[in-house]
Amino acid sequence: MDLLRFTTAGSVDDGKSTLIGRLLYDSKSIFEDQLQAIEESSRRKGDENVNLALLTDGLKAEREQGITIDVAYRYFATPKRKFIIADTPGHIQYTRNMVTGASTANLAIILIDARKGVIEQTKRHSFIANLLRIQHVVVAVNKMDLVDYSQDVYDGIVEDYKSFASRLDSIIDIRTIPISALNGDNIVERSENMPWYGGSSLLDHLENVYVGGDENHVQARFPVQWVIRPQSNEFHDYRGFAGRIAGGVFKPGDKVTVMPSGFTSRVKKIHQDETELGEAFAPQSIAMTLEDEIDISRGDMIVKANNPPHQSQDIEAMICWFSNTPLLARNKVIIRHTTKETKAIVQAIQYKVDVNTLHKQEDSTDLKLNEIGRISLRTAAPLFYDSYQKNRNTGSFILIDPRTDETLAAGMII
């Protein structure tokens, strides 16, 4: 079965954790002891209903305040597909947590409270989903039971959202579904309370949405993670290169170039575990051998000779700042990009983005915690990259504090 990674986003109390809890509960993906535990916890708190949000909100502070603070990952499967869910917080002060949870997602579920409609938080989370190149979005209009399952309310919200989303360039597939996470309407089964809705349930859409085209299978990229050189009689002359394919397709016989040296060779064999493959593609983890003996080490990249990536020490990127200490021009950092790590300096902060209005603030001199902006970097050694728009694997990086090893930012190369 294939795998779908999706994230939830929305304002505070829009029902993200409850939605995931309902999805797990109605698809029979939780154990009896888990259900008993949240039933007992709900009774102690005096909740009228079983609080399904407790399935993901596991931190003590989350349960006390009734909010989501950190990213919680949950795993479940149906006969059609496997799923990894990232339940992300809605508060503006936890933007970095949402970016972390959404960075690997194929699809985002953006919840909207039917009583409030499209608000600033909705726009902010849609902008972040667009920035992270999440191409598939489900707009789940929640709490329809509190507006008497009104079609007019739903249609108005859908029209407002699509008007805003027309300004976002990465989101190409928008599906809107009226739901009640608390009552289970249109979550796993179609709801009888909304006969006017002719679409599929949320789970049915998640099982069938096609995300295979999201991977870049054109530009072949293989960042070398490890050189395999066994000291054994059986594999006396074996010298392979292990890692995860970041883009494209590799086959034995393909002509390849090793960056940064520029030496060329051909792919001799491709192995996955002990199986020899006729071809390999993103995002498979493989070991590759070449016909020629070339000096290759961690951080180098093997690419198809006819379609190389960009190579430069000057990088333009959008970043989300994670640290309590603001980012300033001339700050020195460490950049980790694919399997390569090198020193870098922030040459300039071009602007920061008001994620609620999408306006650029070009007079900005710093980036504070959870803020998003465009910066210019100069790296000590060249990076081999594609734009994030073309390849999320070779177009993304993180910045690290060279003194404390703290993760400072997540970046997307322009």
N, C-alpha and C positions, 0 to 999 in steps of 0.2 A: 504494500500500500504506500501511496505517497504521503507526504507530510505537509500540513498547513500550519504555519505560525501566524497567530493573529494577536492583536492587542486591543484593549478597550481604552477609550478616552471619553472625557466628558467633565462637566462641572461637578462640584461637590454635591452629594446627595442625588445625583441623577440615576443611581442604581447600578453602577458598573459591577461591584462585587456581588450584588444580589443577582444580576443577570448571569454571571459566571456560575454562581452557586445553583441557580435554577437550571442552567444548561447541564451541569454535572448531575444534578438530582434527577431531572426528567429523562436524561439519557442513561440512567442507572449506572453512573460512573463513580459512585462513592460507596464505601463500605458501610455496613450496618453500624459498626462501632463509631465511625465518623458521624453518622447521622444522629446516633444517640448522644454523642458528646455535644453537638451543636444544639440539639433539643434541650438538653439539661442546661447549657449555658444560656439559651434564650429564656428559659423559665426563671433562672436566677436573676436575669436582668429585667424581668417583667415584660418582655416583648409579647404582643398579642399573637404574632405568628412565629413560626420557626425562622430564625434569622439566618438565611442561607449565605449572607455575606461573610459569616464567620468561617466559611470554608476557605476563603482566601485571606481575610484580614486576621493574620495570626499573631501580630505583635501586640503586646500588652497595651501600648499607647493607642493602637488602632482600635482595639475593642473598647477601651475606655471612652474615646472621643467619637466613635462611630464613623471614622474616616479611614481612607487608605493613605499610608505614608510611603511605604517602600514598594518596589515591584515584587509581586508574588507570581510565580510560575506554576501552572497546573497542567497536567498531562492527562489526556483521555483519548479513547479511540472508539470508532463505530465500525461496522462491517465494511464501510467504504473508505475510511480515511483515518489517519492519526493526526492528533492536534496537540500543539503546545500553545497555551494561553499565557499572555503577560497582562496581569491586572495592574494597571498603572494609576497613580494618584491624579486627582483633578486640580489640586491647589496650585496656584501660580508659583509658590515657593518650592514646589517639587518638580519643576519643569525638567531638571536634569534626570530625575527618575523616569519621567515619561520618555525622554529621548533614549535612555538606556534600554527600556523595555521595547520600544518601537523600532530600534535600529536593525533588528533582524526579522521584523514581521513582514509577511506577504500581504496582510490585510489588516485594516483597522476598523473596529466597530466604534462609531462615534455616537454616544447617547445624547439625546435631547429630551429634556423634561417637557411633556406635552403642555403643561400649564405655563411654561416660561418661553418656549420657542427658541429661536436661534439667538444666543447671547454671545458676549465677548469670548467666554471660555470656549464655546463651540468653534469660533473662528480661529482662536489661538491653537487649539489642538488640530484643526484641519490644516493650518499653515505648517505645523510641525510635521504632520503626516506627509504633506506635500514636499517639505524640505528633505525628509528622509526617503523620498522616492517610493512611498507606499502607493502602488497603483490602484489597489482595490479598496473601496470604502463602503461600509454598510452604515447608513444613517438609521439608527434604531430610535424611533420616537417612542419613548417609554412613558409609563404611567397613564396609558390611554384610559384605564379604568377610572381615573380621577377627572376625566373630561367627558364622561359618558360615552366613550368610544366614538367620538364625533369625527366623521369623515372630513367636515369642513375645517376643523382645527388641524388635522393631519395634513390635508392638502395645502393649507396656508404655510405650514412649517416647511414642507417639501419645496414649495416654490421659493421661499426665502433662502433656504440653504443652497439650492441649485444656482440662484442668482449670485450668491457669494462665491461658490465653488468654481464658477466660470472663470475666475481670475487665477486659478491654480493650474499649473501646467503639467504636473506629474500624475495627478489623479485622473485616470482614464475610464474607470468603471465605478459608478456610484449606484448602489441599490438602496432603496428606502423601504423600511418595514415598520408598521405600527405594532407595538408590543406592550405587554405588562409583565415585567420581570417578576413582580410579587406573585401574580396569579398564574403565570405560565402561558399567557396568551401569545400565540405565534412564535413561541420559543422552539419547541420540538414539534408540536402539532399545530395545524392551522386552527385558529380560534373561531368558535361559533358566534362570539360577541361582535365580530367585525365582518359580516357577510359581504360588505362592499369592497373588501380588500381581496384582490384576485391573485396576488403573488404567492411565493413560497414562504415556508417558515424559516426562521433564522438558521436552524441546524441543517435543513435541506439545502439552503444556499451555501453554507459553509462546506458541506460535503461535495458540492458539485462545481463550485467556482474554479475556473481554470487559472492556475498560476504558473504553469510550466514555462510560459513565454517570458517570465520576469528575469530569468537567468540570461546572462550574455553568453550565447553559444557561438558568437562570431569571432571575437578577439581572444585568441588563445593566450592564457596567462597561467604560469605555474611558478609561484614563489617557493623557493627551496627552503624547507624548514630544517632538514637534517640530512647529513650525508651518511649513508649506510655502508660501512666497510667492515664486514664480519671477519674476525680473526679465527677462521676455522678451515679445516681441510675441505669440507664439503663446498664451501663458497670462497675458495681461496682467492679467486680473481674478481669477485663481485664488488662492484662499486656503483651504488644506486643513489638516487636523490629522492627523498621523501617529502611529501607535503600535500596540501589540499589545492586542487585546481580552482583558480579564482575566475576563470572565464574560458569559453571556447571548448574545442574538442582536440584531443591528441590521439594519433594513431602511430603504430610502428611504421617507420619509413618516412615520417614527416620531417621536413627540413626545419631546423630550429636554430635560434640565435640565443646565446647566453649573455645576459646583461649584468654588469656593465662592461665586460671584457670585449664583447662584440664577436667572439669566436662562434663559428657555425658548426653544426653537426647534424646527424639524423637520429631520430628516436629508434633505439634498438628493440627494447622490450618494455612493457608496462605490466606491473604486478599490483594486485590488491590482495593482501594476505598472501596465500600461496598460489593464487589463481592468476594465470596469465591472461590479460585482456586484449581484445582486438581493437578496442578504442576506450577512451576515458574522457569524461566531461565534467564540468562544474556541477555540483560541488563535491565530487568524489575525492577521497584521500587515497593516494597511490604512491608507488615507488617506480621511478623511471630510470632506465639505463640508456646511455648514448653510445654510438658507434665509435666515437673518438674520446681519448683521454684528455679532458679539459679540467682545469683547476676551477672548481665550483664550490662555494660554501654557503652557509646560511645567510639569507638576505639577498642573494642573487636571484634573478628571475629568468626562467626559460620561456621563450615566446616563439610564435611562428615567425619565420624569417620575413614573410611578406606583409606582416601587419604588426609592427612594433608599437609599444606604448610610448607616451611622452616621456622625455628624460630631461629633468631640470632641477636646479637648486632653488629656483624662485617659484613659490607656490601661492596661489590665490585660493582662499577657502572660506566657507561659512563654518562657524564653530558655535557650540553651546558651551558656555563657561560653567564649570562645575565647582570651582573653589570659592571659599569665603574671602580669599585675598584677591582683589581686582586685578585684571590683566592690564598691563600698560605697554606702550610701545617701547622697544629695546629690551624687553624681558627675554631672558635666556631659558630655553626649555629643551626637553628631549622629545623627539617625535618618533612614534612607533607606527610604521606603515607596512602592511602585510607582515613579512617576517624580518623586515629591516628596521634597525634602530640607529638614529644618528642625532647629533646636536643640531639645534636650530635657534634662530633669533627672530623675534617678532619685529618686523620692520615698520609696520604701520597698522593702525586700526582704521579701516576705511569708513565704516558706519556700523551702527547697531540698528536692529529692526524692532519696531514696536509691534509685537506679535498680535496685538489686538486690532490694530488698524492697518498693518502691513506697511506703514510709513517708514522710510529710512531716515535715521537721525545722523546726518553726516558731520555734525560738529562734535561727535563723541570722542573723548580722549581715553576712555577705559571701558572695560566690560566687567560687570559685577556678576555675582552668583545668579545662575539661571538665565542670564541674558544671552541673546543670540546676535551675532554680528559677522561682518566680513573683515578678514585680516590678510596681510601679506607676510609670508614667512620666507626666510633665507636659511637653507639647510647646509650643513657642513659637507655632506656628500650628496650626490644627485639621487633623486627618487625616480622610480619607473612607475608611472601612474596613468590612469585614464580619469576622465571626469566622473564624478559621482553619478551624474545623470546617465552615463553609459554603463558603469560597472560599480556596484556598491562595494565590492571587495577591494578593488584596486584604487577606488576613489575615496576611501575613508581612512582615518587615522585617529590616534589619540595623542594628546600632549601630556607630558609627565614632568613634575618638578624634579630637577636634577639633584636637589638637596634632600628632599623628604621621600621621593618616589610616589608622591600623591598624584592621582589622576586629575589633571587640571581641566581637560576639555575633550570633547568629541568633535571631530572635524570632517567636513565634506568638501572635497577639492572641486573648484570651479573650472 
